[in-house]
């Protein structure tokens, strides 16, 4: 019988500096997104003409301002930079916390989605779906940082290792 050793030497994570860039992008983009979502802010002249209006089969071209798309993509990029950047001391313990946090965030996210399917209707449900696109990453970041920095801070980890 042939045994394979699948020990992975590299890392699929972004460099540690990417986290700082993510936080630097996130804070202004969060404010920008709030203005776009709740006050219908649009960047003047940031429009494109799409070949259809409300439906794909409509023959009328219509203008579309890309401000909301810009806010959504920048917010997503910032969350990815924060969530998937290496820690300064990335080890097996941090990897385990990272994996558990990701699993936990998926459970919570889809649990909330199931509740929304049951209890929220019409255009409010569409709003929930927009937020739901980001909640996996948000829950992951919150739980990962909580477990790593609050629950198991460096003093407690040293005590457990002794």
C-alpha positions in Angstrom: 0.0 0.0 0.0 1.3 3.4 -1.0 1.1 6.2 1.7 1.1 9.8 0.6 2.4 12.6 2.7 0.3 15.7 2.0 2.2 18.0 4.3 1.8 21.5 2.9 4.8 23.8 3.4 3.5 27.0 2.0 0.7 29.4 3.0 -2.4 30.4 1.0 -2.7 33.5 3.1 -1.9 37.1 2.2 1.1 38.8 3.8 0.6 40.3 7.2 0.9 43.9 5.9 -2.3 43.3 3.9 -4.3 43.4 7.1 -3.3 47.0 7.8 -4.2 47.9 4.2 -7.6 46.2 4.7 -8.4 48.2 7.8 -7.2 51.4 6.1 -9.6 50.7 3.2 -12.5 49.4 5.4 -13.2 52.4 7.6 -13.7 55.0 4.8 -15.5 52.5 2.6 -17.9 51.6 5.4 -18.9 55.3 5.6 -19.0 55.5 1.8 -21.3 52.4 1.7 -23.6 53.8 4.3 -24.1 57.0 2.2 -24.7 54.9 -0.9 -27.2 52.5 0.7 -29.2 55.0 2.9 -28.8 58.3 1.2 -28.6 57.2 -2.4 -25.2 58.9 -2.9 -23.9 58.7 -6.4 -20.6 59.9 -7.8 -21.4 62.4 -10.6 -20.3 61.2 -14.1 -19.6 57.6 -12.9 -22.3 56.2 -15.2 -22.3 53.6 -17.9 -25.0 52.8 -20.4 -26.1 49.3 -20.2 -27.8 47.7 -23.2 -31.0 46.8 -21.3 -33.0 48.6 -18.6 -34.8 46.5 -16.0 -34.7 43.1 -17.6 -32.2 41.3 -19.8 -34.8 41.1 -22.6 -35.6 44.8 -22.7 -34.4 46.5 -25.8 -34.0 50.0 -24.2 -30.5 51.0 -23.1 -30.4 52.7 -19.7 -27.8 54.6 -17.7 -26.4 53.0 -14.5 -24.3 54.8 -11.9 -21.5 52.5 -10.7 -21.1 54.1 -7.2 -22.9 51.2 -5.5 -20.8 48.6 -7.3 -17.6 50.5 -6.3 -18.6 50.6 -2.7 -19.5 46.9 -2.7 -16.3 45.8 -4.3 -14.1 48.0 -2.1 -15.9 46.7 1.0 -15.4 43.1 -0.1 -11.7 43.7 -0.9 -11.1 45.2 2.5 -12.8 42.3 4.3 -10.8 39.8 2.3 -7.5 41.6 3.1 -8.4 41.6 6.8 -9.7 38.1 7.0 -7.1 36.2 5.0 -3.8 37.9 6.0 -1.2 36.0 8.0 -0.7 36.7 11.7 2.8 37.8 12.7 3.3 34.4 14.4 1.2 32.1 12.2 1.4 28.6 13.6 -0.8 25.5 14.0 -2.8 27.0 16.8 -3.7 30.1 14.8 -4.5 27.9 11.8 -6.9 25.8 14.0 -8.6 29.0 15.3 -8.8 30.3 11.7 -10.5 27.1 10.5 -12.9 26.9 13.5 -13.8 30.6 13.0 -14.6 30.1 9.4 -16.7 27.1 10.1 -18.5 28.9 12.9 -19.2 31.9 10.7 -20.7 29.8 7.9 -23.0 28.1 10.4 -24.2 31.5 11.9 -24.5 33.1 8.5 -26.7 30.4 7.0 -28.7 30.1 10.3 -29.5 33.8 10.0 -30.3 33.4 6.3 -32.7 30.6 7.1 -34.4 32.8 9.7 -34.6 35.6 7.1 -36.2 33.2 4.6 -38.9 32.3 7.1 -39.6 35.8 8.6 -38.6 38.5 6.1 -40.4 39.2 2.8 -40.5 41.4 -0.3 -37.9 44.2 -0.7 -36.7 43.8 2.9 -35.6 40.3 2.0 -33.5 41.7 -0.8 -31.8 44.1 1.7 -31.0 41.1 3.9 -29.5 39.3 1.0 -27.2 42.2 0.3 -26.0 42.2 3.9 -25.8 38.4 3.9 -23.1 38.5 1.2 -20.7 40.1 3.7 -21.7 38.5 7.0 -19.6 35.3 6.6 -16.4 37.5 6.4 -17.6 39.8 9.1 -18.5 37.0 11.5 -15.2 35.3 10.7 -13.2 38.4 11.5 -15.1 39.0 14.7 -14.8 35.5 16.0 -11.2 34.9 14.9 -10.0 38.1 16.5 -12.1 37.5 19.7 -10.7 34.0 20.1 -7.1 34.9 19.2 -6.8 38.2 21.1 -9.3 38.1 23.9 -10.0 34.5 24.8 -6.5 33.2 24.3 -4.3 36.2 24.7 -0.5 35.7 24.8 -0.3 35.5 28.6 -3.0 32.8 28.8 -1.4 30.7 26.0 2.0 30.8 27.8 0.3 29.6 31.0 -1.4 26.7 29.2 1.9 25.7 27.5 3.8 25.3 30.8 
